């Protein structure tokens, strides 16, 4: 049975993106600092079509996160292109002609749009009827494999509040953002029952994984 697996990098004060996100700065002001632990790694570079790179204790985490993933769910803000109706020349995403997913990506939005097929097996599907409909479409697309819940913070919190997430894998970067998109902001006290199943200390980051429920 498919699992819905959240994996994301978070600052020490709980932010997953900086303030003032834009087409020129998709992670917001200071947002790239969250991911400096990943950029040099061989596994990260391979996912993005690059060669070379380093290995560290984080290498196995990246491999684990991409293993057995058959579909991804993300929100409109993470996909990008601004708010409101799609423009006449629709936004194709941040990732260029060959996004790193190589599987179906379900984008939650309030504005309908035809699927966007990209190179490398990535097709973005735009769902307007809520998180459960998006999850059902992702499960169908994943064909028995797991689903990555990628972000942003508001979409993640909606899935967590609805009790639909099976695993949470958080990479905590030693960065104070002091603003931006904060994870868990919309959850109530006691909303999650978590069991820690692993922790990895790596250069510039700590990875903690939990089972939900």
C-alpha positions in Angstrom: 0.0 0.0 0.0 1.3 3.5 -0.9 2.6 5.6 2.0 2.4 9.4 2.0 6.0 10.5 3.0 6.9 14.0 4.0 10.5 15.0 3.6 11.7 18.6 3.8 14.5 20.8 5.1 13.6 23.2 8.0 15.5 25.9 9.7 16.2 25.7 13.4 13.3 28.1 14.0 10.9 26.1 11.9 10.9 27.7 8.4 11.0 25.8 5.1 11.3 28.9 2.9 12.4 32.4 3.4 10.2 35.6 3.0 9.5 37.3 -0.4 9.5 34.3 -2.7 9.6 35.3 -6.3 10.4 33.8 -9.8 13.9 35.2 -9.3 14.2 33.8 -5.7 11.9 30.8 -5.4 13.1 29.8 -2.0 12.7 33.3 -0.6 15.3 35.5 1.0 18.0 33.3 2.6 16.2 30.1 1.5 19.1 28.6 -0.3 21.0 28.5 3.0 18.6 25.7 4.2 19.9 23.4 1.5 23.6 24.0 1.5 24.1 20.6 3.1 22.7 18.9 0.0 24.1 20.9 -2.9 27.6 19.4 -3.0 26.4 15.8 -2.7 26.8 13.3 -5.5 23.3 11.9 -5.0 21.7 15.4 -5.1 23.7 16.3 -8.2 22.7 13.1 -10.0 19.0 13.8 -9.3 19.4 17.2 -11.0 21.3 15.8 -14.0 24.8 16.8 -12.9 28.0 14.8 -12.4 30.5 14.5 -9.6 30.1 15.5 -6.0 30.8 14.4 -2.5 29.5 11.8 -0.2 28.6 12.1 3.5 26.2 10.7 6.1 23.5 12.6 4.2 24.0 10.6 1.1 22.0 7.6 2.4 19.2 10.0 3.4 18.8 11.4 -0.1 18.9 7.9 -1.5 16.2 6.7 1.0 14.0 9.7 0.2 13.9 9.0 -3.5 13.6 5.3 -3.2 10.2 3.8 -4.2 8.6 7.2 -4.9 6.0 7.0 -7.7 4.4 10.4 -7.5 4.8 13.8 -5.7 2.3 16.2 -4.2 3.0 19.9 -4.0 1.1 23.2 -3.6 0.7 26.0 -6.2 3.2 28.2 -4.3 5.9 25.5 -4.5 5.2 25.0 -8.2 5.3 28.7 -8.7 3.9 31.1 -11.3 2.2 33.5 -8.9 -1.4 33.6 -7.5 -4.7 33.8 -9.3 -5.6 32.4 -12.8 -2.8 31.0 -14.9 -1.4 33.5 -17.4 -1.7 33.1 -21.2 1.8 31.6 -21.4 1.5 29.3 -18.4 4.3 29.0 -15.9 6.3 25.8 -16.5 7.8 25.4 -13.0 11.2 26.3 -11.5 13.1 23.3 -12.8 13.6 23.9 -16.6 12.6 21.4 -19.4 13.7 18.3 -17.5 12.5 18.5 -13.8 14.2 16.1 -11.3 11.0 14.2 -10.5 10.7 11.8 -13.5 7.2 10.8 -12.3 3.7 12.4 -12.1 3.5 15.5 -9.9 0.2 16.5 -8.5 -0.1 20.3 -7.9 -2.8 21.6 -5.6 -4.3 24.8 -7.0 -7.6 26.8 -7.1 -7.3 27.4 -10.8 -7.8 24.6 -13.4 -5.1 23.9 -16.0 -4.3 21.1 -18.5 -1.5 18.7 -17.5 2.0 19.9 -18.4 4.2 17.1 -19.8 7.9 17.7 -19.5 11.1 15.8 -20.5 12.3 12.8 -18.5 8.9 11.4 -17.5 7.7 14.3 -15.3 4.1 15.4 -15.9 2.5 18.1 -13.7 -1.3 17.5 -13.0 -3.3 20.4 -11.6 -6.0 19.4 -9.0 -8.6 21.9 -7.9 -10.8 19.9 -5.6 -8.7 19.6 -2.4 -6.1 17.5 -0.7 -8.0 14.2 -0.6 -8.7 14.3 -4.3 -5.0 15.1 -4.9 -3.9 12.2 -2.8 -6.3 9.8 -4.6 -4.9 10.9 -7.9 -1.3 10.6 -6.6 -2.0 7.0 -5.4 -3.4 6.1 -8.7 -0.4 7.5 -10.5 2.1 5.9 -8.1 0.8 2.4 -9.0 1.6 1.0 -5.6 4.8 3.0 -4.9 4.9 5.7 -2.2 4.1 9.4 -2.6 6.4 12.3 -1.6 4.7 15.2 0.1 7.1 18.0 -1.0 5.6 21.3 0.3 5.0 24.1 0.8 4.3 24.5 4.5 0.5 25.2 4.2 -0.1 22.2 2.1 1.9 20.0 4.4 0.0 21.3 7.5 -3.3 20.5 5.7 -2.3 16.9 5.2 -0.9 16.5 8.7 -4.1 18.0 10.2 -6.2 15.6 8.2 -4.1 12.6 9.5 -3.1 11.6 6.0 0.7 11.5 6.4 2.5 8.2 7.3 6.1 9.4 7.7 7.8 12.7 8.5 11.5 13.1 7.6 12.9 16.5 8.6 16.3 17.8 7.9 17.2 20.5 10.4 19.6 23.1 9.1 21.6 25.2 11.6 20.0 28.4 10.2 17.7 31.0 11.8 15.4 32.4 9.2 13.2 34.6 11.4 10.5 34.8 8.7 9.0 33.1 5.7 6.9 29.9 5.5 6.8 28.1 8.8 6.1 24.5 9.2 3.5 23.2 11.7 2.1 26.7 12.1 -1.5 25.6 11.4 -1.5 22.5 13.7 -3.2 22.3 17.1 -1.5 21.0 20.2 -1.6 17.2 20.3 -2.5 17.0 16.6 0.3 14.5 15.9 1.5 11.3 17.6 5.0 10.7 16.5 7.5 7.8 17.0 11.1 8.5 16.2 12.5 5.8 13.9 16.0 7.2 13.1 18.3 10.2 13.6 21.4 11.0 11.5 24.0 13.6 12.4 25.7 14.8 9.2 27.8 17.8 8.2 25.7 21.0 8.4 22.4 19.2 9.1 20.6 16.7 11.3 18.0 14.3 9.8 15.2 13.0 12.0 12.5 10.6 10.8 9.2 9.9 12.5 6.4 7.4 12.0 3.0 9.1 12.4 0.3 7.5 14.5 
